[in-house]
Amino acid sequence: MSTPDAVTKDRAGAEYRAEGAHGADRSTVRSLLRLWPYVRPVRVRLFTAAFVAVVASCTGLVFPLVLKWMVDGPVADRDPAGVWLGALYLLLLGLAEAGLFGLRRWLVARPLAGVEAAMRAELYRHLQRLPVAFHDRWASGQLLSRGTTDLMLLRMFLAFPLTFLLVNGVTILVGVAIMLAQEWTLGLVLLAPAVPVMIVCWLFERRYSEVARRSQDQVGDLTTVVEESVLGIRIIKGFGRHRSQARAFRELSRTLRGTELAKARLLASIWAVIVTLPELAIGAALVLGTVQVADGHLSAGTLVAFLSTALALRWPVDSIGFLLAMSQEAGTATERYFEVMDAAPEHSSGPEPAPPADRERDSALRGAARLGTGAALPGAGALLGTGAALPETGATLPGTGAAPAAGSSAAGTADGLRFDDVRFRYPDAPADTDPVLDRVDLHIRSGESMALVGATGTGKTTLTALVPRLHEVTSGRITLDGRDITAMPREELRELVAVAFEEPTLFSATVGENVLMGGQDTAGEAELDRALAVAQADFAHALPQGTATQVGEQGLSLSGGQRQRLALARAVVGRPRFLVLDDPLSALDVHTEAAVEAALRRVLAETTALIVAHRPSTVLLADRVALLSGGRIAAVGTHHELLRTNAEYAHLMSGDEEAQR
C-alpha cells in the first residue's frame, strides 16, 4: 500500500541521494577541515597525543636495530650474556611502546567525547532555531542519524584515523630511511610497489566516498521507517498493516545491505592490492638479500634488521585501506552534519538575546509547549536522552515564559491583533500557484475574542501559525498592540503569544512539567491547579502519582481528550497576552466541552484571542466571528449576524457533516 507519507519519504530519499552524489565531488579534506572550530579547544591534547603516538610507533622501529646488534654481536660471538642483555633491551622497548600508546588513548578519550557532545548539543540547538518549513521537508530519521551515527563516525575519525594517518605516514618514512641506510638496493626493491599503491588509493577514495554517502543516507531512511513504525504501532496493529510495514523495512534493509556489501568489496579490493604488492616486494628483497649474504656482501644481522623493519612497516601500510575508508565515511558524515548546520535559522529583525546556556534546553521545550505544535525535533530524545516528542508540524523555538496579563499593557497602546493585507505562500510552492492566504485584513481588538471559521483547506491553521511566526508572511504585516511582529525578537513574541493546536503533543515528562512548560520558570502549584481547572483536566490529580505521573512518549498513555485538555492547560497557564487556539475542544464530549467553555470564558475575558472553530458551541465563546473563504476574510460579525446575512457561514454552522469535518 502506497501512502502519501511513503511517497513523500521516497521523494525525500531521492533528494538525499542526489545531495550525496553532489557531495561525492567535494574534497574530503576540505569537508573535514570544517571540524577545526570544534577541535580547537582540545588541540593541545590532540597534538600531544599525536606526538606520543609517533614516538611510540618509531620506538617499534628500534627493535630491528637491536636485533641487528644481537645477531652480528652476541649471537655471532656466542655470548649468552649479550643475548640476555639484548632481550632486556627488547622488553624495555616493548613496555615503553605499550605505555606510550596507552598514554595516547588516555589523552584523546575525554576531549573527543566532549567534542562529540558539543557538536550534538549545537546540532540540537540549531534544529530548534530552524523554521517549520525546514522540518516539513526533512524526514526525522535523517536528522536523527546525523545526530547519532554521523557524530559517532566523526569521533572515531578524530580518535583513530586522523592520528594514525599521520603516525603511519611518519613511521613509513622513517622505516624506509632506515632500510635505505642499511642496504639501498634492497630498499629500492621495497619501494617499487609505492606508485601502483598510491594510484589504487586515489581511485578507491573517489569511489568509496560515493558509496559511503549512499549508505549513510540509507541508514537515515531506515531509521525513519523504524521510528514511524514504533510511534504508529496502534495504527499498524489496528489496520493489520504489520506485513506491509515489515515488507517496506525488509526492502530498505536489503538495499542498505547491498550498499554495505559494495563498500566491503571496495575495501577488499584495495586491501588485496595494498597487502599483496608489499608482500611480493618483501619476498623479492628476501631472496636478493639472502644471495648477498651468501656472497659476503651483506651481514646476516643487517639482513635480519632489514627484513624486521620491512615487517614492522606491514601494519602501517596494510592499515592505509581502512584508514582511508574511515576518513571517507567521516568526510561524508561531516557533509551531512553541515547540511543541517548550514541551513538558515529563523531570522529576527529584533535584537534576539540568547538564553543562558544552562536554561537553553528547558527554554526550547517551553517554547514547543506554548506553541502547542509538539515539534520537539526528530530524534531529540535520542540526541540528548530526553523523551522529546516527534514533530508533525515543525521545530520548537527557544525562549518562552509567562506573558503579562492583558491588563498590563500600557494605557493607550493596546491595539490588539491586526492582519494588514497579509499574503502567504509556502516557501517551496511553485511561483505560479495561488497563495494560501491572499490579502487578509482582520482586526481583533484588545481584550476581544474572535472565532475563525471556514471550510477545510481554507488556511485557518496556516493563519494561526503566522502569529507566533512559525511561518513568515509572504507580504503584508501582522501587529500586536501596534508592533510589527517581524520587528520583535522571537523570544519576546512567544512570551506574548501562546498557541494550542488541534493535535496536542505531550513530552515524556510528568503531567505537571508538561503543563508548566507553558508558564514562567517560577510558576508553581497554584498556577498549575488553576490551568488544570480551566481545562477541566482535574483527572490529573487522580492519576497514580497525581500531577507527578509520567505521561510517557507522546502522551499516548492518555486519551485524546485528556491530551487535548492538558495542551489547553499548558496554553493558559502563563496568562498570555494573546491566545491562539486551533479548535482546542474537538476531542471532548459535549458535557466536558460545556464545562471547559464555561471556565475558558473567564480566561478569554483577560486576553486577546483568536480561536479556530468548527462547531457552533466553540464559536459562541467568541465576541465576533471571521469567515475565511478562498484564503480571504469574506465576512466579519457576530454569530447571529452571520447566520442571517451569510449563506456560506450558515451552511458551515448548519451541522452539515461534510462541511464541518
ZIWO-V487652 format. One record per backbone hydrogen bond with DSSP energy under -0.5 kcal/mol. CO is the residue of the C=O (numbers start at 0). NH is the residue of the N-H. Records with the same first field share a line. If there is no record, write none. Layout:
CO->NH + NH
This chain:
0->2
2->6
3->7
4->8
5->9
6->10
7->11
8->12
9->13
10->14
11->15
12->16
13->17
14->18
15->19
16->20
17->21
18->22
19->23
21->24
22->25
26->30
27->31
28->32
30->33
31->34
32->35
34->37 + 38
35->39
38->41
39->42
41->45
42->46
43->47
44->48
45->49
46->50
47->51
48->52
49->53
50->54
51->55
52->56
53->57
54->58
55->59
56->60
57->60
58->61
59->62
60->64
61->65
62->66
63->67
64->68
65->69
66->70
67->71
68->72
69->74
70->75
72->76
73->78
74->77
77->79
78->82
79->83
80->84
81->85
82->86
83->87
84->88
85->89
86->90
87->91
88->92
89->93
90->94
91->95
92->96
93->97
94->98
95->99
96->100
97->101
98->102
99->103
100->104
101->105
102->106
103->107
104->108
105->109
107->111
108->112
109->113
110->114
111->115
112->116
113->117
114->118
115->119
116->120
117->121
118->122
119->123
120->124
121->125
122->126
123->127
124->128
125->128 + 129
126->129
128->345
130->133 + 134
131->135
132->136
133->136 + 137
138->142
139->143
140->144
141->145
142->146
143->147
144->149
147->151
148->152
149->153
150->154
151->155
152->156
153->157
154->158
155->159 + 160
156->161
159->163
160->164
161->165
162->166
163->167
164->168
165->169
166->170
167->171
168->172
169->173
170->174
171->175
172->176
173->177
174->178
175->179
176->180
177->181
178->182
182->186
183->187
184->188
185->189
186->190
187->191
188->191
190->193
191->194
192->196
193->197
194->198
195->199
196->200
197->201
198->202
199->203
200->204
201->205
202->206
203->207
204->208
205->209
206->210
207->211
208->212
209->213
210->214
211->215
212->216
213->217
214->218
215->219
216->220
217->221
218->222
219->223
220->224
221->225
222->226
223->227
224->228
225->229
226->230
227->231
229->232
231->235
232->236
233->237
234->238
235->240
236->239
240->244
241->245
242->246
243->247
244->248
245->249
246->250
247->251
248->252
249->253
250->254
251->255
252->256
253->257
254->258
255->259
256->260
257->261
258->262
259->263
260->264
261->265
262->266
263->267
264->268
265->269
266->270
267->271
268->272
269->273
270->274
271->275
272->276
273->277
274->278
275->279
276->280
277->281
278->282
279->283
280->284
281->285
282->286
283->287
284->288
285->289
286->290
287->291
288->292
289->293
290->294
291->296 + 297
292->295
298->302
299->303
300->304
301->305
302->306
303->307
304->308
305->309
306->310
307->311
308->312
310->313 + 314
311->315
312->316
313->317
314->318
316->319
317->320
318->322
319->323
320->324
321->325
322->326
323->327
324->328
325->329
326->330
327->331
328->332
329->333
330->334
331->335
332->336
333->337
334->338
335->339
336->339 + 340
337->341
339->342
343->130
349->351
350->352
355->358 + 359
356->359
358->362
359->363
360->364
361->365
362->366
363->367
364->368
365->369
366->370
367->371 + 372 + 373
369->498
371->500
372->391
373->375
374->395
376->379
378->382
379->383 + 385
380->384
386->507
387->380
404->407
405->408
409->412 + 413
415->480
416->443
417->419 + 478
418->420 + 441
419->476
421->439
422->473 + 474
423->435 + 436
425->428
429->432
436->423
438->440
439->421
441->418
442->444
443->416
444->447
447->608
448->622 + 623
449->610
450->452 + 625
451->612
452->627
454->457
458->462
459->463
460->464
461->465
462->465 + 466
463->466 + 467
464->469 + 470
465->468
469->131
474->422
476->419
477->484
478->417 + 480
479->482
481->483
482->479
483->486
484->487
485->348
488->492
489->493
490->494
491->494 + 495
492->496
495->577
497->579
499->581
501->503
505->553
506->508
508->550
509->513
510->514
511->515
512->516
514->517
515->518
519->522
523->527
524->528
525->529
526->530
527->531
528->532
529->533
530->534
531->536
532->535
536->539
537->540
538->541
539->542
542->545
544->547
545->548
546->511
548->510
550->556
551->554
552->555
554->557
558->562
559->563
560->564
561->565
562->566
563->567
564->568
565->569
566->570
567->571
568->572
571->574
573->402
576->607
577->497
578->580 + 609
579->499
580->582 + 611
582->585
584->587
588->592
589->593
590->594
591->595
592->596
593->597
594->598
595->599
596->600
597->601
598->601 + 602
599->603
600->604
602->605
603->606
605->405
606->608
607->578
608->449
609->580 + 611
610->451
611->582
614->617 + 618
615->619
617->620
618->621
623->450
624->636
625->452 + 627
626->628 + 633 + 634
628->631
630->437
631->628 + 633
634->626
636->624
637->641
638->642
639->643
640->644
641->645
644->646
645->649
646->650
647->651
648->652
650->653 + 655
651->654
655->659
656->660
